[in-house]
Amino acid sequence: MAYINTESDSQKYIIIGKGGKKLSEIGMKARMHLEDIFGKKVFLALRVKTLKNWRKNKAILEKLFPKR
């Protein structure tokens, strides 16, 4: 499962597109790229979530991008 985070519902609807076509296109291209990397078939489920001001929230950023 992969999540696409947006800051507003309007961005979410742009990512999903009419009838889910844009999200389907994004998923198909991502899946093909992952299959090239791993050399085998990949199942990829996408979800789009709205997280208000996630780019400015340090706690959310640390959860999404943990330091190594």
JOBEL-V49580 format. One record per backbone hydrogen bond with DSSP energy under -0.5 kcal/mol. NH is the residue of the N-H (numbers start at 1). CO is the residue of the C=O. If there is no record, write none. Layout:
# JOBEL-V49580
nh:NH co:CO
nh:NH co:CO
This chain:
# JOBEL-V49580
nh:2 co:45
nh:4 co:47
nh:5 co:3
nh:6 co:49
nh:12 co:8
nh:13 co:9
nh:14 co:10
nh:15 co:11
nh:16 co:12
nh:17 co:13
nh:20 co:17
nh:21 co:18
nh:22 co:16
nh:23 co:16
nh:24 co:20
nh:25 co:21
nh:26 co:22
nh:27 co:23
nh:28 co:24
nh:29 co:25
nh:30 co:26
nh:31 co:27
nh:32 co:28
nh:33 co:29
nh:34 co:30
nh:35 co:31
nh:36 co:32
nh:37 co:33
nh:38 co:34
nh:39 co:35
nh:44 co:42
nh:46 co:44
nh:47 co:2
nh:49 co:4
nh:49 co:47
nh:51 co:6
nh:51 co:49
nh:52 co:50
nh:54 co:51
nh:56 co:53
nh:57 co:53
nh:57 co:54
nh:58 co:56
nh:61 co:57
nh:62 co:58
nh:63 co:59
nh:64 co:60
nh:65 co:61
